[in-house]
Amino acid sequence: AKIPHHVLVNTLACLRNSEYQLLWDQMVAGSTRRYYEGLEDGYEQYEMFMQKNRVKMAALLNRMIAGKTFGDVIKTEMADGTIHCRLRRNLQRDFKFHEVLIVPEGQGLKLLTIR
């Protein structure tokens, strides 16, 4: 992905279609993959987490994409290049997840986590 919006849209598409392997292969940051790979049954744990939280993560991403033009998403870039995309505080109560972290990797951007 070239811009944070692409990370959000592509991640949402993978969640909608339950394409966790595609998300893992193309959008998930290397550091996140390494974290899961360090766990026993790492990929399986990732996939179980995605399946369990798919609807709630998709709801957040959908709201972020729709609310971008209305200023509902606060985007902050940290010194290390990590981009925090989070819903405005007054919207957070309606969602289990509130924030998407995106990191530069190679020539593009990757999904670090949704929390």
Backbone hydrogen bonds in HBPLUS format (Angstrom, degrees):
<---DONOR---> <-ACCEPTOR-->    atom                        ^
c    i                          cat <-CA-CA->   ^        H-A-AA   ^      H-
h    n   atom  resd res      DA  || num        DHA   H-A  angle D-A-AA Bond
n    s   type  num  typ     dist DA aas  dist angle  dist       angle   num
A0109-LEU N   A0001-ALA O   2.72 MM 108  5.16 144.7  1.85 141.9 152.6     1
A0006-HIS N   A0003-ILE O   2.97 MM   3  5.49 130.0  2.22 113.9 125.9     2
A0007-VAL N   A0004-PRO O   3.00 MM   3  5.12 119.6  2.38  99.2 114.4     3
A0008-LEU N   A0004-PRO O   3.08 MM   4  6.48 158.7  2.13 155.5 160.7     4
A0009-VAL N   A0005-HIS O   2.93 MM   4  6.18 169.4  1.95 155.5 157.9     5
A0010-ASN N   A0006-HIS O   2.87 MM   4  5.87 167.9  1.88 149.3 153.4     6
A0011-THR N   A0007-VAL O   2.94 MM   4  5.89 156.7  2.00 143.8 150.9     7
A0012-LEU N   A0008-LEU O   2.95 MM   4  6.08 161.1  1.99 148.3 153.7     8
A0013-ALA N   A0009-VAL O   2.99 MM   4  6.23 157.9  2.04 147.7 153.6     9
A0014-CYS N   A0010-ASN O   3.06 MM   4  6.31 158.1  2.11 145.9 151.2    10
A0015-LEU N   A0011-THR O   2.95 MM   4  6.23 156.5  2.00 151.6 158.4    11
A0016-ARG N   A0012-LEU O   2.83 MM   4  6.05 167.5  1.85 157.1 160.5    12
A0017-ASN N   A0013-ALA O   3.11 MM   4  6.25 151.1  2.20 144.1 151.1    13
A0019-GLU N   A0014-CYS O   2.79 MM   5  4.75 159.2  1.83 147.1 149.0    14
A0018-SER N   A0015-LEU O   3.07 MM   3  4.88 161.5  2.11 103.2 108.7    15
A0023-LEU N   A0019-GLU O   3.06 MM   4  6.30 157.7  2.11 145.0 151.6    16
A0024-TRP N   A0020-TYR O   2.87 MM   4  6.01 159.6  1.91 144.0 150.0    17
A0025-ASP N   A0021-GLN O   2.83 MM   4  6.04 163.0  1.86 153.0 157.3    18
A0026-GLN N   A0022-LEU O   2.92 MM   4  5.94 157.0  1.98 150.7 156.1    19
A0027-MET N   A0023-LEU O   2.81 MM   4  5.06 151.7  1.89 134.7 143.7    20
A0028-VAL N   A0023-LEU O   3.00 MM   5  6.16 144.7  2.12 157.4 158.0    21
A0111-LEU N   A0027-MET O   2.64 MM  84  5.66 160.5  1.68 158.2 163.4    22
A0029-ALA N   A0111-LEU O   2.78 MM  82  5.37 164.7  1.80 145.4 141.5    23
A0032-THR N   A0029-ALA O   3.08 MM   3  5.35 124.6  2.40 103.4 116.9    24
A0033-ARG N   A0029-ALA O   3.02 MM   4  6.39 160.3  2.06 154.8 160.9    25
A0034-ARG N   A0030-GLY O   2.84 MM   4  6.06 159.7  1.88 151.8 157.5    26
A0035-TYR N   A0031-SER O   3.03 MM   4  6.18 149.4  2.13 136.3 144.2    27
A0036-TYR N   A0032-THR O   3.12 MM   4  6.45 167.1  2.13 153.8 154.9    28
A0037-GLU N   A0033-ARG O   2.79 MM   4  5.98 158.6  1.84 152.6 159.9    29
A0038-GLY N   A0034-ARG O   2.99 MM   4  6.09 131.4  2.23 140.2 150.8    30
A0038-GLY N   A0035-TYR O   3.18 MM   3  5.29 137.5  2.37  97.9 109.5    31
A0039-LEU N   A0036-TYR O   2.98 MM   3  5.29 158.9  2.03 110.1 117.0    32
A0045-GLN N   A0041-ASP O   2.86 MM   4  6.10 148.7  1.96 154.5 164.6    33
A0045-GLN N   A0042-GLY O   3.10 MM   3  5.14 118.2  2.50  95.7 110.7    34
A0046-TYR N   A0042-GLY O   2.98 MM   4  6.32 158.4  2.03 153.9 159.8    35
A0047-GLU N   A0043-TYR O   2.85 MM   4  6.14 165.9  1.87 155.7 159.1    36
A0048-MET N   A0044-GLU O   2.87 MM   4  6.06 156.8  1.93 145.9 152.5    37
A0049-PHE N   A0045-GLN O   2.93 MM   4  6.10 158.1  1.98 147.8 153.7    38
A0050-MET N   A0046-TYR O   2.91 MM   4  6.21 158.9  1.96 152.7 158.8    39
A0051-GLN N   A0047-GLU O   2.87 MM   4  6.10 162.8  1.90 151.6 156.2    40
A0052-LYS N   A0048-MET O   2.90 MM   4  6.02 164.4  1.92 149.6 154.1    41
A0053-ASN N   A0049-PHE O   3.00 MM   4  6.08 153.5  2.08 146.9 153.5    42
A0054-ARG N   A0050-MET O   2.78 MM   4  5.30 111.4  2.26 144.1 155.6    43
A0057-MET N   A0053-ASN O   2.86 MM   4  5.98 161.2  1.89 167.1 173.5    44
A0058-ALA N   A0054-ARG O   2.90 MM   4  5.96 158.8  1.94 147.8 154.5    45
A0059-ALA N   A0055-VAL O   2.94 MM   4  6.11 148.7  2.04 141.8 150.2    46
A0060-LEU N   A0056-LYS O   3.23 MM   4  6.47 155.3  2.29 138.4 143.6    47
A0061-LEU N   A0057-MET O   2.98 MM   4  6.29 170.0  1.99 156.3 158.3    48
A0062-ASN N   A0058-ALA O   2.84 MM   4  5.92 163.7  1.86 151.8 156.7    49
A0063-ARG N   A0059-ALA O   3.01 MM   4  6.15 156.9  2.06 143.6 149.8    50
A0064-MET N   A0060-LEU O   2.84 MM   4  6.11 155.1  1.91 153.4 161.1    51
A0065-ILE N   A0061-LEU O   2.90 MM   4  6.09 164.0  1.92 153.4 157.3    52
A0066-ALA N   A0062-ASN O   2.94 MM   4  6.09 165.8  1.96 148.4 152.8    53
A0067-GLY N   A0063-ARG O   2.77 MM   4  5.70 151.0  1.86 142.5 151.1    54
A0068-LYS N   A0064-MET O   3.05 MM   4  5.82 116.1  2.48 139.0 149.2    55
A0070-PHE N   A0067-GLY O   2.99 MM   3  5.17 141.6  2.14 104.0 115.8    56
A0072-ASP N   A0067-GLY O   3.05 MM   5  4.98 165.6  2.07 148.4 143.9    57
A0071-GLY N   A0068-LYS O   3.31 MM   3  5.47 167.8  2.33 109.4 111.5    58
A0088-ARG N   A0072-ASP O   2.93 MM  16  5.54 143.2  2.07 152.1 151.6    59
A0074-ILE N   A0086-ARG O   2.73 MM  12  5.30 169.3  1.74 164.1 164.3    60
A0086-ARG N   A0074-ILE O   2.95 MM  12  5.30 160.2  1.99 142.3 148.6    61
A0076-THR N   A0084-HIS O   2.85 MM   8  5.13 157.9  1.90 146.7 154.2    62
A0084-HIS N   A0076-THR O   2.77 MM   8  5.13 169.2  1.78 159.3 159.4    63
A0078-MET N   A0082-THR O   2.81 MM   4  5.29 171.3  1.81 162.5 164.7    64
A0081-GLY N   A0078-MET O   2.95 MM   3  5.30 161.8  1.98 115.8 120.1    65
A0083-ILE N   A0102-ILE O   2.71 MM  19  5.02 171.2  1.72 157.3 160.6    66
A0102-ILE N   A0083-ILE O   2.91 MM  19  5.02 159.2  1.96 144.8 151.7    67
A0085-CYS N   A0100-VAL O   2.90 MM  15  5.16 165.6  1.92 158.2 162.2    68
A0100-VAL N   A0085-CYS O   2.77 MM  15  5.16 159.2  1.82 153.3 160.6    69
A0087-LEU N   A0098-HIS O   3.13 MM  11  5.83 155.5  2.20 158.7 166.2    70
A0091-LEU N   A0088-ARG O   2.91 MM   3  5.57 156.5  1.97 121.8 129.3    71
A0092-GLN N   A0089-ARG O   3.16 MM   3  5.23 142.3  2.31 102.1 112.6    72
A0094-ASP N   A0091-LEU O   3.29 MM   3  6.12 160.5  2.33 122.3 126.6    73
A0095-PHE N   A0092-GLN O   2.99 MM   3  5.47 169.4  2.00 124.4 126.3    74
A0115-ARG N   A0099-GLU O   2.82 MM  16  5.29 161.9  1.85 152.0 158.1    75
A0101-LEU N   A0113-THR O   2.88 MM  12  5.31 170.4  1.88 156.7 159.7    76
A0112-LEU N   A0101-LEU O   2.79 MM  11  5.29 157.0  1.84 144.9 148.3    77
A0113-THR N   A0101-LEU O   3.33 MM  12  5.31 156.0  2.40 130.7 134.4    78
A0103-VAL N   A0110-LYS O   2.89 MM   7  5.40 157.9  1.94 151.4 157.8    79
A0110-LYS N   A0103-VAL O   2.83 MM   7  5.40 158.2  1.88 153.7 160.8    80
A0105-GLU N   A0108-GLY O   2.86 MM   3  5.58 169.8  1.87 145.9 148.4    81
A0108-GLY N   A0105-GLU O   3.08 MM   3  5.58 161.7  2.11 135.2 135.1    82
